[in-house]
Amino acid sequence: MIYKYDFLIIGAGVAGMSYALKVARAHKGKICLICKTSLDEANTSFAQGGVASVTNMKVDTFEKHIEDTMVAGDFISDRAAVEQVVRNAPEQIKELVNWGVKFDRDQTGAFDLHREGGHSEFRILHHADDTGAEIQRGLMEAVRNNPFIAVKENHFAVEIITQHHLGVEVTRRTPDIECFGAYVLNPKSQKVDTYLSKVTVMSTGGCGAVYQTTTNPVVATGDGVAMVYRAKGTVADMEFVQFHPTALYHRGETHPAFLITEAMRGYGGILRLPNGESFMEKYDERLSLAPRDIVARAIDKEMKKHGIDHVCLDVTHKDPNETRRHFPNIFHKCITIGIDITKEYIPVRPAAHYMCGGIKVDLDGCSSIKRLYAVGECSCTGLHGGNRLASNSLIEAVVYADTAARHSLEHIDEYDFNSAVPEWNDDGTMTNEEKVLITQSVKEVGEIMSNYVGIVRSDLRLHRAWNRLDLLYEETEALFKRVKASKDICELRNMINVGYLITRWAIERKECRGLHFTTDYPAHAYDK
């Protein structure tokens, strides 16, 4: 089947849905939103903490937020991107509210602001401790009620379409690579359909699922980054994988691991060893509110030093009623595993959480491939640099959805559909009956990445990961050519591609910087 849409959006989290709603408002063409599962399973739904924006102008300023972001990013961040996000954040918060998102407010009606690690002021808007789910709910409702947006749930984008599919040799040096749409797997027919578009937007989220333990859902397999990389698009900063310091430790729950929001440390939570001893004073004067990379490495070191599989977060000194009111979902989750957080420590450990790198884009969200935009976690805007400041990701997604929508609407009339694109050819392939090959390889990717390309790295570990991933790549590509396209083998291909990119970028950075920490180039006294 061949479909034609003016705007093809691959991925349906806050970035993709925001973009869809913004272009739909202009009524300038047909819009299609591709979602690999259902709308409510996007990575956005798992974000607990909140959205960072300067809203209390009496004490906070754009300059403070900009400086906090630059410091957290180890001054690798693109200052122009930081300025764009920070200064446009309040307007996009208004947009979210207009779409029906309900942020918590205090008794005066003002936003009830939290403070998180690395922030110098209280500027985190939230909805209890399930902000991402509330944003996803509000946007889902707006999208479903919009007659101009076609939503294709449980559809899987296999590849983006470029000149390569017209028989042209495309390399990383090819100028003017163009995107004409995407090949998309239909779950009912199990056929790969052709979606032609004037503009394509990649908003596929993160890649935490390439690690054994992650706060991301199982769908976060780095699909967008992998597809664009295979199409010879530019990616950047892939070595900067953020590990959230405090995922709930509960044996067997690794994919996803339940997130204990950073706001709980902003609320006054103290990191301790299981014996009650605090330890962050050894690592940073900001204690438990230090940036995530510092806290994650400190926890990792304490776990290795003491031979333990978790540390603890303590809020037992806080008012129990306030704790239950501020963190109802965390309280309920912990109760289900036998822990009353008002009386007992919460067992926590780091887990893969956020990719700071991704598809390289400019201030308008344009990738290196013409007619292809990238927004949200799959993109690399330059905002995060070496380490994402807490709660900057959701606001980045809506700000760049706005700039990408504006730019694409200005240029949509310059493009047309490419009718020369061939349909997907799977002649000579067979249905894959060897699913064990795929499931085992997925496990291997997780083990390789967690053991060799984790919070603390070394050249020896990285090269071992490289060699193991190379073998998996060769095996998987051979299998992909033999069998019909399916979601599981396509996800495996993407995971291997992303794992390779993280490893390659890590090997090439010969220093400790931001989230990339290597024992071969020590940077901090306590790690020498």
HELIX and SHEET records of a PDB file:
HELIX    1   1 VAL A   14  ALA A   26  1                                  13    
HELIX    2   2 LEU A   39  GLU A   41  5                                   3    
HELIX    3   3 ASN A   43  PHE A   46  5                                   4    
HELIX    4   4 PHE A   62  ALA A   72  1                                  11    
HELIX    5   5 ARG A   79  ASN A   98  1                                  20    
HELIX    6   6 THR A  131  ARG A  144  1                                  14    
HELIX    7   7 GLN A  163  LEU A  166  5                                   4    
HELIX    8   8 GLY A  208  VAL A  210  5                                   3    
HELIX    9   9 ASP A  223  ARG A  230  1                                   8    
HELIX   10  10 ALA A  263  GLY A  266  1                                   4    
HELIX   11  11 MET A  280  LYS A  282  5                                   3    
HELIX   12  12 LEU A  287  LEU A  289  5                                   3    
HELIX   13  13 ARG A  292  HIS A  306  1                                  15    
HELIX   14  14 PRO A  320  HIS A  326  1                                   7    
HELIX   15  15 PRO A  328  THR A  336  1                                   9    
HELIX   16  16 GLY A  376  CYS A  378  5                                   3    
HELIX   17  17 ASN A  392  HIS A  411  1                                  20    
HELIX   18  18 ILE A  412  GLU A  414  5                                   3    
HELIX   19  19 LYS A  435  TYR A  452  1                                  18    
HELIX   20  20 ASP A  459  ARG A  482  1                                  24    
HELIX   21  21 LYS A  487  GLU A  508  1                                  22    
HELIX   22  22 ALA A  525  ASP A  527  5                                   3    
SHEET    1   A 6 ILE A 149  GLU A 153  0                                        
SHEET    2   A 6 ILE A  31  CYS A  35  1                                        
SHEET    3   A 6 ILE A   2  ILE A  10  1                                        
SHEET    4   A 6 VAL A 192  MET A 202  1                                        
SHEET    5   A 6 GLY A 181  LEU A 185 -1                                        
SHEET    6   A 6 PHE A 156  ILE A 161 -1                                        
SHEET    1   B 5 ILE A 149  GLU A 153  0                                        
SHEET    2   B 5 ILE A  31  CYS A  35  1                                        
SHEET    3   B 5 ILE A   2  ILE A  10  1                                        
SHEET    4   B 5 VAL A 192  MET A 202  1                                        
SHEET    5   B 5 LEU A 372  ALA A 374  1                                        
SHEET    1   C 2 VAL A  51  ALA A  52  0                                        
SHEET    2   C 2 ILE A 124  LEU A 125 -1                                        
SHEET    1   D 3 VAL A 235  ALA A 236  0                                        
SHEET    2   D 3 GLY A 358  LYS A 360 -1                                        
SHEET    3   D 3 SER A 379  CYS A 380  1                                        
SHEET    1   E 4 VAL A 241  LEU A 248  0                                        
SHEET    2   E 4 ILE A 346  MET A 355 -1                                        
SHEET    3   E 4 VAL A 311  ASP A 314 -1                                        
SHEET    4   E 4 ILE A 270  ARG A 272 -1                                        
END                                                                             
